Amino acid sequence: MASVLRKDTAFENIPSIKSKTLRINLNPDIYGTFSEIGAGQETSGHFFRSGGASGTIAKAMSAYDKDFSDAIYGIEEDGRYVTQSRLKKMLTHEMMNMEDRISRKKHPERLFFSYANTVATIDFSKRYKGHGWLGIRYQLDPTQKEYDEIIIHVRFKQNEARLQQETLGILGVNLIYGAFYKHDQPRKILKYLYDHLDKDTLEVDMINFSGPNFKAVDNRLMSLQLIKNNMTDAVMFGPDGNNLLPAAVLYKKNILALRGSFRPVTKVNMDMLEKSHDIFIRETSVEEENTIVIFEITLSNLKASGEIDEQDFMDRAELLCSLGHTVMISKFQEYFKLVEYFNNYTKAKIGLTMGVNNLVDIFDEKYYRHLSGGILEAFGKLFFKDLKVYLYPMKNEETGQIMTSNNVKVHPRMKELYKFFKYNGKVMDIIDYDPDVLHIFSRDVLKKIINNDEGWEDVLPEGISEIIKKRSLFKRKKIEIENKDETSS
């Protein structure tokens, strides 16, 4: 049976919140439940107020008391309520109730949905701004046995709980409306989330699509859209390609981050990671089981060819995920901003693995002219926490000299500052590196792949060349190759 959703050209321009809820309420087939925890029944309230809700809302509830909530949805192992796990339990429980209580024989055309949110608004002291999980599980066809699902995580930026509640209500309407009426255009669903909301009121830092109507959606690409649309500053995804909530991944963890272009990932990258990781986990304050390793790519790196080439991004992501790594895409061109971001979620040890050229760039004043305190302000943010740089050497192609922290050339004005951080243990050389891979640069490998040259396969990690050939990665006609020497790229 075909989907019974009806088209209505009158709503093609951005409709009001009332128009959105009314359009859903007047659709005789859309029918479901609302369960909202932590910020009142803000979303369902919009549907009640617009009229015609009796044909749409099967049930609206707010299990606000924790004991009552536990009795309905079960007890969370970690004792927290504003989590993805809690949201999924809410969606599952309410959808099961729908299936058990509503007769399909009596209502064969109905499209079931379950909308839920679990939210913590700003606290009384205004120390924690508030955040929440929202999701919808739903059908686009009444014969559809597997449900579609959209789950998002948001961070509030407003300083009043009342304003955050209002924002949540509008956001929920936008999510439900987009799920039903723009399901075939997931990128528009993302943009619709901000209908009638200012970007500075809300940050969307994770979204995942799943279900039969979203099989063609790659959630990593959706993560990239969050960055491109200025909806968040950083996104993460795991080896399985699903998006991760950075706060959950980084919370109280020791973090080892390797920045690069990974275009493609090479044996140099893997040697940098493995050798720095060995040093990192031997630090007295580091426990390996509480350590996360991140391959980080900056948005500026993705824009190396002008506009972001999404297929190029997907090629890099495909290879890193195949190696079993967690990937982070960020807007933090400067390292100190990356460290600031990490410090929002952890007070544990942070390690940055980088090549010599990257270290030289860190000590270049031109990157800090926009700061009132200049390079000293940046370095105060970069090094004041429990942070260490693990420096991978570089071979000078002209002289053959191995460049390390001992003979690296920084600007004369920066020499004393450099010495201060080096001799205070903030920079550590990786000494057990593999000398046979120092000649490898991603840009050279990329040229060979594009030109169908031979001899590039052996400089990549095991299995990577096979993936590149099988899936014809990095093979588009127009692709600009970075000219900058980057040992970490």
N, C-alpha and C positions, 0 to 999 in steps of 0.2 A: 504494500500500500504506500502510495506517495505521501510525502509530508503534507500535513494539512495547514501549515503556516501560510497565511495570506499576505500578499504584497499590497502595499498602500503607498502610492507615490506622494501622497500629501505629507508624509513624514520623512521625505528624503533629505530635506534640510535639517539642521540640528533642532530637534524638537525639545520642547520644555519638559521638565521632569514630570509634570502632570500629564502631558501628552504621551509620554512614554508609558507611564503606569496605566493610563486609560486605554492605550492601544492593546496592552497585554490583558487588562481586565475584560475588554470587549471581545477578545478572541475566545470563543466558547470552548476551545479545546485545551488551552494552557491551564494546568491545574496542579497546585502543589502546596508545599509547606514552607514556613519561615521559622527558623530557630536562631535566636540572637542572644548572645551572652556578653555582658560587660558594659554595654553602652545603651541599654534600652532597646526598644523595638523601633528603631529609626527607619529601617528600610520598609518593613511591612506597613508602618504608619503612612507612608506616601501612597501605597496602594489602597489603604482604607479610605484616605481622604479624597482620592480622585473619583471614587464612585464605581459601582459595578464589581466590587471586590468579592461578592458572595460566590460568583462563578469561577473565581481564580484561587482564592485562599481557602485551602482545606483546613489549615490550622496555622496559628501564629502563636509562638510562645517564647518566653525568656526564662530559662532555668537559672536564675541569677544566683541563688544560694548554692554554695559549693557542694553541700551534702545532697541537696536535691538534684543537682547536676550529676553528681557521681552515681546516684541511684538510677538515673535514666541512661547515662552514656558510659558508665563504668569509671573506675579509678585509674588515673594516669600514673605510671610507674615513677615518673620524676616529680610528681606532685604539682606540676604546672598545668594551667588551664588555657593559656593563650599560646597554643602550639598547633602545628599542622596535624599532628596525631589526633588532637581533640576535635579539630574541624572535620576530619575524615570520619571519625566515629559519629559525629552529629549527622553528617550527610547520610551515612549508611543506615543509622537507626531510623531516621525520619523517612527515608525512602522505603525501607522494609515495612514500616507502618502503612505507608501509602499502598503498597502492593497487597498487604494483608487485608486492608479495610475497604478498599475501593474495588468494586466488581468490574472486571473487564467486559463481562457480558453485558452489563448495564451501560457501561461507558466505553465502547470500543474505540472511539476517536480521541480520547483524552491523551494529552501529552503530559506525563508526570514530570514534576521537578521538585527538587529540595534545595532551598537556599539556606545557607548558614553563615554566621560569623561569630568569632570569639575574639574579644577586644579588651585591651587595657588602655583606658584614656589617661591623660596627664594626671600625675599624682598631686596631692595638696601642696607639697613643697615646690612643685614645678621642676623637680630634678630629673624626672623621667618623662619624656614627651608623650609617650604612648605609642602603641603599635597594635596590629591585629591581623587575623587571617580571615579571608572571605572566600566562599566557594559556592558553586552551583553544580548539581548533578541533575541531568535532565535528558529528555527524549526529543528528537525532532521528527520521529515517526512512531506511532503507537505500537507498531509491531517490532520495534527495535528492542532487542533483549539486553544488549550491552549499552550502558548509559554513557553519554558524553559528560565530560567534567572539565571545569575551569577553576583553578585555585590560584589565589594571589595573596601576597603579603604586602602590607602597607605600613608606613611610618608617618605619624602625624607631626606636623610642624607648628600647629597653632598652640596658643598658650592658655586656652580655656577649654574645659571638658565639654561645655555646651556646644562650642564651635566644632569640636572634633566629632561630637555626636551627629551634628547636622551634616558634616562632610561625609561621615560614614553612611548616612541614609541615602544621600545623593549617589555616592559611589556604588552602593548596592543596587540601586535602580539602574544605573548605567551598565553594571555587569549583567544583570538579568536581561535587560533590553538587548544588549549586544549579543548575548549568548543565543537568543532566539532569532534575531533579525539580521545579524551580520556574521553568523556562524561560518559562512563560506569565505569570509574575509577577516581572518584572525588579527591581521595588523590593524584593521579598523576597530576591532573590539578594544585593542589597546588604547587607541586614540579616544574612543568613546568614553573610556573610564574617566577622563577629565572634562567631559561635558558639564558646563556650569560650575566648574571648580577651577581655582587658580593653581598653577603649578607649585607655587610656594606654600600651599596648604598641605601638600601630601606628596609622599614619595612612594612609588611602587617599585620594590626592589626584587620581586620574584613573581613569576607566573609560569604555570604549567598547564598545557592542554593535553587531554587524553580522551580516548573513545573512538568509535568507528568513524565519526565525521571529522576527526582530527588526525587520522593516520598519516596524512601527508604533511602534517605540521612538525617541523623540527624545533624543539623547544630551545635549543641553543641559539637558533636564529631569532626566536622571540626574545631571548635575553638581549641580544644585540639591539633589537628595536627599543628596548627600555633605555639603553644608553643613548642611542641615536635621537630618541624623542625627548631627551633630558628629563626622563622620569626617575632616574637614579644615577649615582656616580660609579657604581661597581656592581657586577653580576658574576655569578659563579655557576658552573655546571660540572657534573661528575662524569666518570667514565661511561656511564650508561646513556649520557646525552640529556638527562633530565636536569632541570635547573635546581639549584640549591640556594637556601637562604644564607647569605654570607654570615650574618650574626650567629646563626646556629652552628655553622661549620667552624667559625673562628673563636667561639666563646670559650674563654679561659684556656686556649690552646697555645702551645709553643708553635711558632710559625716560621717556616723556612720558605722563602719566596725566590723564584728565579724568573727574572724578566728577560724577554727576548722577542724576536719576530717569529721564530720557529717556522720558517718559510723555506724549506721544511725543517723539522727537528732533526738534529744531526748527532753524531757520536760525541761531539764536543759538548753539546747540551747535556747529554746523559752523563758524561764524565764529570762535568761541573756539579751536577746534582748529586751524583753518588758520592763524590769525594767530600763535598761540603756537608752532606747529610751525615757522613761518618764522623766528621768533626763535631757537628752540631749536637748529635745525640750523646756525645761524650762530655758535653758541658755539665757541670755539677747540678745546675738547676733545671736540666731538661730530662723529661721522661719520654722515651720513644713512643709509648702507647698514648701519650697525650700530645703528640706532635702531628701537625698537618703540613704537607708539602704542596706548594701551589706554583703552577706555571702561569705567569701573569703576562698579559699582552695589553699595552696601552692603546687607547683609541687613536692617538696620534700615529702609532705604528700601523694600525689598520688603514689609516688615511694616507699612507706613504705615496700612494699613486693618485692622490687628489681626493675623490670621493671614495667611501668605503666600498670595496668590492666584496659583496656578500659571499660569492662562491669561493673567493680566495680565503676569506675567513673560515668558511666551512671546511675547506681543504686542510687548513692548519688544525682546526678543532678535531677533525676526523682522525688525524694522525696522533695527536696527543691523547685523545680518548682511547684509541686502540692500544696505547702503552699503559693504560690504566691510571691516568693522572687526572687530578682536579685542576680545572682551568678557571682563571679569573680574567675578566675584561674590565678595565678601569679607565677613568678619565684623568688619572693622576700622572701627568707627564713628569713631574718632579718626584724624586724618591721620598722627600720628607712628607709629601701629601699622602703617599701610600702608607708610610709608617703611622701617620696621624690616624688614618682610617683603621689600621689594625689595632691601634691603641684604644679605639672606641669599644673594642670587644674583648681585649685580653690585656693583662698586666704581666703575662709570662714572657719568656725569651723570644726575641724576634731575630731572625737571621736573613740577611740579603746576600744572595750569591750573584756575583757579577764579574765581568771581565775588566781588564785594565782600562780600556777606553771609557767604560761606563764610570769608573772611579774618577777619571780625569774630568769628565763632564760634571760630576757632582761638585768639584772644586772650581767650576767656571762661574764667575760672578754674573755673567750675562743672564743666567737663568733665574736670578733673584732680584733683578732691578725693580720689579713690581712690588716687592715687599718693603715696608717702611724700615724694617731692621736689616734689610739686605741679606747677605749670606749668613750672617751671625744668627738672625732670626730663624732661618731655615735649618741651620745646623743645631740650634737649640731644640727644635722640634724633632730633628732626625736622630740625634744621639743622646738625648737626655734620658731615655728609657733604657731598658736592658736589651740593647741592640748591638749586633756585631755584623761587620761586613766580611764575607769569605771571598777572597780575591783569587780569581783564576788567572794564571799568567798568559802572556801573549808573546809570540815570537815575532821580532822585527824582521819583516820580509827582506829588507835591504842588508842589514848587518848580521842577522841570525841571532842577535842577542835576545835572551829571555827576559821580558819585562815583568817585574814584580813590584811589590809595595816599596822595596828598597831602592829601586832606580827609576820609578815612575816620574815623569816630568809634569809637574803642575805649574801654574802661573807663579812667577816670582813672588807676587804679593800674597799668595796662598801657602807658601812653603811652611811658615811657622804654624799656621792653622792646621795644615796637614800633619805636621810632626806631632802636634798636640794630640790629635785623635789617634794617630798610629801608635804612639808610644804610651797611650793610655789603654791600649788593648782593644780598640774599636775596629781595627782592621787586621785580619789574619790571612796570611798567604796559604793557599792550597799547595802543598809541596809534593804530594804524592800523585801528581797529575800524570796523565798518559802523554808522553812527548810525541807519540806517533799520530796524534790527532790535532796538534796545534795548527796545522796548515789548513784545517777545514773551516770554510766560511759558508754560511747558508746561501749568500748571494751567488757564489760560484756554482754551487750545486744547482740552484734554481735556473741559472743560465743554461747549464747542461741539459736539464730536464726539458726546458722549453725548446732548445735547439736540437733535441734528440741525439745529443752527444753520448758517448760511452764513458764508462768509468766512474759514475757517480754513485752507483749502488752500494759499494763497499764502505762509504763514509757515513752511511745512515745506520741507525739501530736495526737490529734483526727484525725482519718482517715488514719494515717500512717501505722499502723499494717495491715489494710485491703489491702493497696496497696502492701505491702511487700509480703503478702500471695498470693494475686491474681496474681502477676507478678513474684513470686518466686525470689525475689531480694536477693542478698547476699548468694546464695545457691550453688555456685561453690565448687568443691571438695577441691581445693588448694587455700587457702586464709590465709595469715599470719595476725595475730592479733597483733597490737602494744602493747608492754608491758609498754610503758610509761604512767604514770598517767596524764591525761589531763582533767581537769574540763571542758574546753571549747571544748572538742572533742566529 
